[in-house]
Amino acid sequence: TSTAFSNYHALLARFEKRYASGLTFIHAFTWSKAISDAAPFQGGDNDTGNRIQDMFNKKADKGLAPYDHKLRLVASFLYELPFGRGRRFAAGAAPALNHIIGGWQANGIATFQTGYPITVRRSGDPLRVGTNGAVRPDMTCNPNLPHADRTIERYFKADCFVAPPDRFGNTGRSTVQGPGSNSWDLALFKNFAIREGLQLQFRSEYFNAFNHPNWNMPGRDIGAGSFGVVNSAQDPR
């Protein structure tokens, strides 16, 4: 079928402050919830890729959309360092010295986001319904561990899922919360005035400057050796 349902609600906030000293802050915050009963055809590695468990019970597939992330905060700053002509320090610097200490800027972007939801499934077509990778197991307890208890070897409680041999499971879509992200991108740069209309810029950039590990999705196929295990991470610094 080519029908699907989805909705999205969010609270958005933005805070911006510019100081006369050359310091600027911009913060953007999102608190949202996205719900659907089907994934996109390119559903990524956390859903079923637009495959429905039971076509005669689409309501059982209503849950968090694969692109849902509950909280997201992006904070950025830009600071024109107070050195050189017209600045707080060394305002009367000679031209040669001003070329060295003046015109420096530092900026950064910090991104914090809760994880995308994960749909636990049974691999293949165990019930012979003609839909590969869509059948879900039974869920016997809350599989989400407290943040302090999550490890890459046991990201969620794998023993909360049991595969019934001859029926669809009661586990809904998107019942496990995936890894969030925490990243700081920093930059330091300087503009050199060569002549009127011509500038040279030196820039040093550090993506994920503090080298915080941002994990990819854990394995979600019940019975597999990688079930509940994180095997990879996003790019380091």
N, C-alpha and C positions, 0 to 999 in steps of 0.2 A: 504494500500500500504506500501511497505517496502523501499521507497525511501525518501531521505531527502537531504537538501543542508545546508552547513555551511562554514563560513570562519572566520579567525582570523588574525588581524594585530596588531602589538604592537611595541612600542619603549621601549627598556629596557636600564637601566643605572645602573652602580654600582660604588660606591666610597668607597675606603678602605684606611685608614691611620693608621700607627703604629708609636707610639712615643717611644723614648728611655726610658721615665719615666714609662713605663708599661701601657700606655693608648692606646687602640685600638678602632677605629670606623669603622663600616661597614654599608653602606647605599645601599639599592636596591630600585629602582623606576621603576614602570610600567605604561605606558599610552597605553591603548589598546581599541579595539572594536571587539566584536564577534557578528556575524549575522547568523541567521539560519531561516529555515521555518518550523521547527518541534522541539519539546522538546524531551529529552530522555524519555524512558518509566518510569524512576524514576525521574520525573521532579521537585520534591520538591514541595514547597507550593507557588511558584510564577509564574507557568506556567500552561499549560493544560495537562501535562503528555502524550505527543505524540498524543493528540486528535486534529484533524484539524477541523476548523469551517465548511468549504465548500470544499469538496474533488474535486470539479470541478473548484476551483479557489485557487490553492495553493499559488499563488503570494500574495494573501491577508494575508497570514500567515508569510510573510517574515518580520522580525524585529530583534531587539536585542535578542541574545540568553539568556536563563535564567541564565547562568553562567557568563554573561558579567559584569565586573566592570571596569569602565573607568579609575580610578586612584587608585594606591596602592603604599604606601611607607612603607618600613620596615627598621627601624634604630636600630642598636644594638651597644652596647659598652661593653668593659671590662676594668676594672681599677684595677691594682695591687696597693693596698694602700702603700704609701711610709714610712712604719714604720717597724723597725726591722733590723736585720743584713743585711748589703749590701744595705740598702735603705737610702733615704735622711735623715730621722729622726731616731734617736736612732740606728745609724749604729753599735755602739759598745756595744749594750745591752747585759747584762748577759744572759746566756742560759735560766734561769727561766723566765726572763722578755720577752725575745724574743719569748718564747712559747705562751705568752699572746698577745703581740702586733704585732708580725710578721706573715706573710703568709696570710693576709686577702685580699680578692678580692671582688669587687662589679661588677655586670653586669646587663644588662637590654636589653629588646627588646620592641620597640614601634611600633605598627602596626596601620596604618591609611588607610582606604579603603572606596571608595564610594559604595553606595548600589547597590544591584542587581535589575534588572528591574522587574516590576510586571505586569501581564496580568489581566486586569479586565474582569470578565465573568458573565454570568447568570447561576445560579445554576440549576441543573437538565437538562432536555431536553425540553425546552419550545416550540420549533418549531417542535418537533416530527421527528427529523432527525436520531434518533438512536445513537447519540453520546452525552454522558452525560458530562456536564461541559465544553463544547467547544464553545458554542455560546457566542458572545460578543455583548455588547450594542452599541448604537450610542454615539459619543463623540462630545459635542457642544462647548467646550473651552479647554484650556490647564489646565489639572488637577493638575499639579505640583505647589505646593506652594513654595515661597522663604523659605530658611532654617530657617530664624528667625520666620516665621509664622507657622511652623509645630509643632503640639502638638500630644500627644498620642490620644486625643479625635477627632482630625481632622488632619490626616496626609496628606491628599490630598483633593481636591475639589470633594466631592462626587456628588454635583449637576451638574457636567459637564457630567454626564452619564445618558442616557435615554434609556429604553428598548423598542424598537419597537415591536408591537404585532405579526407581521406576516412576518418578514424577518430578514436576517442576519444584524448585526450592522456594522457601518463603523469604529469602533475602532480597531486599529491594536494590534498586540501582543506587550507586553513590553512597554506600553505607560506611565507608572508611575514609577518613581524612588523610590526604597525602601530605608530603613534606612542603613546608613553606619556604620562603626565600628571604634572605637577609644579605644585602649587598651595598657596599659603599664604593662609589666611583669618584676619584679625586683628580684634580688637575692643577698644575702650576704653570703659568705662562707670562710672557713679557713681550711688550710691543716696543720695537725700536723704530724711531722716526728717522728714516733715511733722508728724505727731502719731502717737499710738499706733494701730497698725493701718493706717496710711496712709503710703505711700512714693512718691516720684517718682524715676524712673530716667532718666538721660541716657545714651545709647548711640551710639557711633560705630563703624561696621563697615566693613571693607574686604575684599571677596571677591577672591581672586587679587591680594593686596596688592602683590606685586612685578611684576605684569603679565607674568608668564611666558607665552609663547605655547604653547598646547596645541593641536596640530594635529589636524584631522579626518583621516579615511582618505584616502590617495591613490587616484587612479583605478586601477581593476583590470581594465578590459576591454581585452584585447590588441587593438592596432590603432587604438584611439581616441587622439585628440590629448592627452587627459589621462592616458594610461596612465603610472603611476609618478609622477604629479605631484600635489602637495597644493595644493588650490585654496581651502581655507577653514580656519578655526580656531574653537575654542570661544569663548565669551564672554570678552572682556578684563576688566580690573579695572572 
